[in-house]
Amino acid sequence: MSKYVDVDGIRLHLGHPDQTSGDWIGQRDVLKQLLACWLVVDQADLPLTPRLVGFPGIGKTSLAIAGARALNRDLYIYQCTADTRPEDLLVTPVLAESGKIQYQASSLVTAMIQGGVCVLDEGNRMNEKSWASLAPLLDHRRYVESIVAGITISAHPDFRCAITMNDDDSTYEIPDYILSRLQPTLPLGAPSREDELAILKYHLPFSDEEMLNLTVEFLQQSHELKLDFSTRDGINVLRFALKQLAAGSDHPLSKDEAWQQSLEMCLGEDAMDLQSLAERKRQSLGGNVLPMGLGDFFFDPNHPLHPDHDPDEEDEDFDDEI
């Protein structure tokens, strides 16, 4: 049954909390830092809204979930997208069974009212207009204004928030006035071998040691080479490999064959040779290739009119010929 509250004469129907479990394995320091952000040390103090930054699949959302569970608060997750509108973030009018307009509070607003924890997942996929609607919530004012419902909604003192952001190029650039409200930045690095193995065992306790080790070795080599294959990728590779083995009664595969096939089908052919992939990535980012100037587009490097042409070298070559 839907819960609701009345705000300035407007009835808001609330969302439901997320029930995802919140175990966090390894990197205890970053969990402590997240909980420190949410701590209030004085009546005049306010909680911080940190950014959890890292490449996709590294565990940013899991960290935020673990933080909410550690506080024993209800958790609400809002998935941000490029077409998220301010009314999506706050209050959305919907048509009720009675045929009348009903105001539905988002997971964010529900967390504000209930004193829960809200995770804005992949926040840097949102446009500036949506971020602007959250500006008063993220500073000392701690409220939002719903234009659709015509009300101002204040946050409960226990309300906490965190933003996850992918460290990639497929995102919006967040304006400075918003970034100044989203501090500090808590970066998530790749887990150690021991932690990564523990994470795989947690998610796939039915896997055997041989295939677990194949997956961990692949992931650790990827991390060393600065490639963006994540623990989530490893879980998917291992899960599909196990499914292939279970389904392969007609044409049985060895564990190594099943794992190799799964690797290629989940992550692509490039993942089969990490060294080559890392080298191509390095070259695409600049590597040892010399930058081209305008002269390179118009003249051969040995042409007398090329800006870098050295006439003395030409004279030496001519002397050698003589």
N, C-alpha and C positions, 0 to 999 in steps of 0.2 A: 504494500500500500504506500502511495506517495506521501512524503512528508511535505509540509508547507509552513511558511511563516508569513506574517503580514508586516510590510514595511511601508509606512506612510499611506496606509489605506490600500496598498496594492498587495495582492496575494502572490507570493512566489513559491512555486513548486520546486523542491530541492532534488538534487541528484543523489545517487547512491555511492558509497565509498568503494574503493577498489579493494579486492580481497587477496591480492598477490602476496605470497610469502616474502619475507624480507631478510633472508640469511645473506650475510656478506662475508666473503672469504678473502683473506689477505688485505694488504694495504690499509692497515688499521689507522694509520696517521690521517689519511684523508677523511675517513669516517669521523674521527675525533674533531677534525677541522670543521666539517659540516655541522656537527652538533654544537660546536663553539659559536658558529655563525648564528644559530637559532637561540642561543642562550641570552637571557636578559639579566643583567647584573645589578640593576637598580630600577626603582620605579620610574625614573626619568629616561631609562635606556629603552632602545628599540631593537628588535631582531634584524639581522642582515638578510639580504636575498642574494645568495651566491650564484655564480655561474659554474656549472660542472662541465668542463671542456675536455674533449678527446675525440679520437676518430670513431666512426660508427662501430657498435658492437663491443666496446671496451668495458662497458658496465656502468655508464653514467646513471641511467634510470634505476638500475639495481641499487646503486649507492643511495640515491634519494629515497627509494622505498625502504632500505635498511634504516636510514635515518628516522623516517616516520615511525617505523616499528619500534625503534629504540626509545622514542618519546612516548610510545603507547598512544599515539593519536590516530584518528581516522585519516586515511590517505585518499587523495583525489588526484587523478592524472588527466591533464588536458593535452591532447596531441595537436601541436601547432602545425599549420600548413601555410603555403603561399597565399591561399585564398581565404584565410581566417579573417572574419570581419569583427569589428568591435562588439556587435550584438551577439556574435557567436561566443565571444569570450565572457560576456556578462549575462544578459537576459535576452531570451529569444521568445517572441510571441508564437504560439502554436494553436492549432484548432483543437479544442477539447471535444469529447464525445457529445457534449450538450450542444455543440455548434457555436459556442462562445469562445472568445479569445482567452487563452490561458498563458500565463507568463512562466516560462521554465528557466530556472537559475542554472547556469553552467556549473561544471565541476569546480571551477575556480571560485565563483560566488558562493557555492554551497560550502566550500572549505572556509571561506571568510566568515560566513554566518555561524557555522558549527564549531569554529575554532580548530579546524583540522589542518593537515599539511597538503599543499597543492604543489605538484610538479608540473611545470610548463615544459613539456618534452619537445626538444628540437626547436627552441625558441627563436633561433636565428633564421628560421624559415618564414617567420611572420613579417609582414610589411610594417612600415612606420605608422600608418594610421591606426593599426591595432595596438601597437606598442604605446602610442600616445594616450589611448584610453586607460592604460594602466599606470601612467605617470604618477597620479596622486596616491595610488595604492602603494607604490614602491618607495615613497619617501615618508616624512613624518606625518603626513595627513592620514594615510592608511584608509582611504575610501575610494570607491568608484562611483561614477555617475552613469546611470543607464538612461540614455536618451529615449529608447524605445518605451520603457516603463515610466519614465519621468520621475525617477526616484534616485536618492543618494544612499548608498549602502556602505556602512562602516564595517571594518574588519574587527572580529573578536580579538581580544588581547592574546589569545593562544594561537591565533592564525600564524602559520609559517609557510614559506614558499622557497622554492629553488628552481633554477632554470638549467636545463641541459642544452648543450650546444655542440653540434658536430664540427670537428676541425677539418672542414673541406670547403670546396669552392662553390657548391651548389646551394648557396644560402644568400640571404639579404645581408647588407651591411647595416648593423644596428646603429642608430644615431647616438652621438656622444651624450646627449642629455639623458638617454635611457641607460647607456653603459655606466654612467656615473652613479646610477641607482642600483646597479647589479654588481655588487662588490662584496667580498673579494672573488677572484677567479681561482677555482680549485681544479688543477689539471690532473687527469687520470693517466698514468703511464701503463705500459704493458706489465702484466703480472710476472712474477718469477716462475721458474719451472715448477717448483713445489706448489705454489698457489694455483697455477694453471691446471696442474694435474688434479688438485683437490676440487677445483671448479668443475672439471669434466666429470669426475667421479660423482659429484653432487647431483649433476643433471642427468648423468647416464650411469647409475650404479650397477646396471646389468651388463656393462661392457667388460671385456676381459683386458688384462694388463697389456697384452701385445698390441692391440689396436689403440688403447689409450696412449701408449708410449709412441706409436707412430704419429699420432695426432699432436702430442705435446712437442715432439722433436721438430715437426713441421712448423708449428706456431713459434717456437723459440727461435728457430733459424730466421723466420720471417721478421720477428721483432729485432733481432740483431742487425738485419739488413735494412731496417727502417721501412719495411713494407707494411701496408695497412690491413693485413689479414688479422682478424680479431678472434677472441675466444668464442664469440658467437659463431663465426665461420667454422671453427674447429668442431663445435658441438654439432652443427648441421652436417659436416663431412662425416663425422663419426656415426651420427644417427642413421644417415643414408647407407653407409657401409654395412652397418649391422642389419638393416632391413634387407639389403641385397643378399647377405648371407642366409638370413632366415627364409627368404623367398626362393633361394636357388637350389631347390631339391632336384630339378630336372637337369640343370647345367651348373653344378656346384663350382664356386669360385674359392680360391685360397683367400685367406684373410688379407694378404698383401694385395692381391688382384682387386678384391672388393674395395679396399681402401683407396687404391690408385684410381680406379674408375670413379669412385665417389668424389675424390679430390677434383678430378677434371670436370665432372658434371656439375659440381657445386660452385667451384671457383674459377673454372676456365682452364684452357690449355696452358696459359702463362704460368699458372701456379705449379706446373710440373717441373719447372726449372727456375728456382728462386734466384739463383746467382745471375742468370741472364736477365730476368725481370728487373732485378735491382740495378744492373748496369744500364738497361734501357731507360729506367726511370732517372738515373743519375744524369745520363746524357740529355734527356728531355728537359731537365732542370738547369742545364748549362754545361755541366761536366767540365771537360777540358777544352771545349770548342771555343775558339776565339770569336768574339762578337764581330759582326759585319758592319762596316761603315758604308756610307753612300758610294764611296769609290768602288767598293766590291761589286755593286750592281751594274756599273757602267764600264769598268776596265778590268782586264786581267791583272793579277798582282804584279806581273813583270812588265806591264805596259808603262812607258815613260810618264804617262799622265796620271797613273795611279798615285794617290796621296802618299802611300807608304813606299813608293819606289825609291830605291837607293842608287843614284847614278854611279857612286864609287864602285859598287858591286859589279855594275855593268862594265866599267872600265877594267876591273880586275879580270873579268871573264874574257874581255877582248884581248888583254895582254897575254892571258894563258893561251888563247888561240894562236897568237903570233909566235 
